[in-house]
Amino acid sequence: MAARRGPAHTKAGWFNDYINTMFSSPPTVGLIVAVLLDNTLEVTNAAKDRGMPWWVPFRSFKGDSRNEEFYSLPFNLDRFFPPS
């Protein structure tokens, strides 16, 4: 068992290990904070502030000319495996 460090101190050791492991990972804590802050935006400005209009051209493969270049296969293998 861990040295009783972390945010969880219950009698269930498995639960403590799970929560303490999750919150000891900086990317996980950053993700939780980012999701929390992202969902506290006002509804009227949420689409613009989250960058949703920027993603519109990339939703379909043919939506932007950069998609074909970015998702193409190396060594001209697109000739043999065309995109669907």
C-alpha positions as CSV (number, residue, x, y, z in Angstrom):
1,M,0.0,0.0,0.0
2,A,1.2,3.5,-0.7
3,A,2.5,5.7,2.1
4,R,-0.9,7.3,2.6
5,R,-0.2,10.2,0.2
6,G,-2.7,11.7,-2.2
7,P,-6.2,13.1,-2.0
8,A,-8.0,9.8,-1.1
9,H,-7.9,8.4,2.4
10,T,-10.7,5.9,2.8
11,K,-10.8,2.4,4.3
12,A,-11.0,0.9,0.7
13,G,-7.4,0.5,-0.3
14,W,-8.2,-0.3,-3.9
15,F,-10.2,2.9,-4.2
16,N,-7.4,5.0,-2.6
17,D,-4.9,3.5,-5.1
18,Y,-7.1,4.2,-8.1
19,I,-7.8,7.8,-7.1
20,N,-4.3,8.6,-6.0
21,T,-2.8,7.1,-9.2
22,M,-5.2,9.1,-11.3
23,F,-4.5,12.4,-9.6
24,S,-0.7,11.8,-9.5
25,S,-0.6,12.1,-13.3
26,P,-0.1,15.7,-14.4
27,P,-1.8,15.1,-17.9
28,T,-4.8,13.7,-16.2
29,V,-5.2,16.6,-13.8
30,G,-4.6,19.0,-16.7
31,L,-7.4,17.3,-18.7
32,I,-9.8,17.4,-15.8
33,V,-9.1,21.1,-15.2
34,A,-9.4,21.9,-19.0
35,V,-12.8,20.0,-19.3
36,L,-14.1,21.8,-16.2
37,L,-13.0,25.2,-17.4
38,D,-14.2,24.5,-21.0
39,N,-17.7,23.6,-19.7
40,T,-18.0,26.8,-17.6
41,L,-18.2,29.0,-20.7
42,E,-21.3,30.9,-21.4
43,V,-23.6,29.1,-23.8
44,T,-23.9,32.1,-26.2
45,N,-20.1,32.3,-26.7
46,A,-19.2,28.6,-26.2
47,A,-19.0,27.6,-29.9
48,K,-16.7,30.5,-30.8
49,D,-14.6,30.3,-27.7
50,R,-14.0,26.6,-28.0
51,G,-12.8,26.9,-31.6
52,M,-15.7,25.0,-33.1
53,P,-15.9,27.1,-36.3
54,W,-12.2,26.4,-37.0
55,W,-12.9,22.6,-37.2
56,V,-15.8,22.9,-39.7
57,P,-13.7,22.5,-42.8
58,F,-11.9,19.4,-41.4
59,R,-15.1,17.4,-40.5
60,S,-15.1,15.8,-43.9
61,F,-12.2,14.5,-45.9
62,K,-13.1,16.7,-48.9
63,G,-13.8,19.8,-46.8
64,D,-10.4,21.3,-47.1
65,S,-7.5,20.9,-49.5
66,R,-5.0,20.4,-46.6
67,N,-6.8,17.2,-45.5
68,E,-5.7,15.3,-48.6
69,E,-2.1,16.3,-48.1
70,F,-2.1,15.6,-44.3
71,Y,-3.9,12.2,-44.5
72,S,-2.2,10.9,-47.6
73,L,-0.1,7.8,-47.5
74,P,3.7,8.0,-47.9
75,F,5.5,7.0,-51.1
76,N,2.4,7.6,-53.3
77,L,0.6,4.6,-51.9
78,D,-2.6,6.5,-52.4
79,R,-2.6,5.1,-55.9
80,F,-3.1,1.6,-54.5
81,F,-5.3,2.5,-51.5
82,P,-7.6,5.4,-52.4
83,P,-9.4,7.2,-49.6
84,S,-13.0,6.1,-49.1
